[in-house]
Amino acid sequence: MPTPGRWRWAWWLLAYASLGLGVIGIVIPGLPTVPFVLLSAFAAARGSQRLHGWLLAHRQFGPMIRDWQAHGAVSRRAKWLAVSMMSACAVIMFLTAPRWWMAATGTAIMTVVAVWLWARPEPPRPPR
């Protein structure tokens, strides 16, 4: 349901900006995709019904968004992919950062995110 009034444009802008960052995150290591797509869906529900419907119907994004909305769940595949990418980014940071503490700070933040991510439930399996 779109938000009435003067803030609808802000939700619309946040939805499209978040989606753009999520799409860029597909090809840029270290920039997460899933959180930006989920934020885009959240904002689109308040600012753009058209974008919200498109996201829910999307072949890649739709199931992830519906699992999150219904259960606060993240698939095991998405968890493994996220942790793998964060691990690769940590290695790259330690190899390229000018100071070790810079890489350690980024790695510590990614570790907290990984722990939080693995604490999320997995979506229920469809009945057979």
PyMOL commands that set and color helices and strands:
alter all, ss='L'
color gray80, all
select helices_A, chain A and resi 8-27+34-47+49-57+61-71+76-96+100-119
alter helices_A, ss='H'
color red, helices_A
deselect
rebuild
show_as cartoon
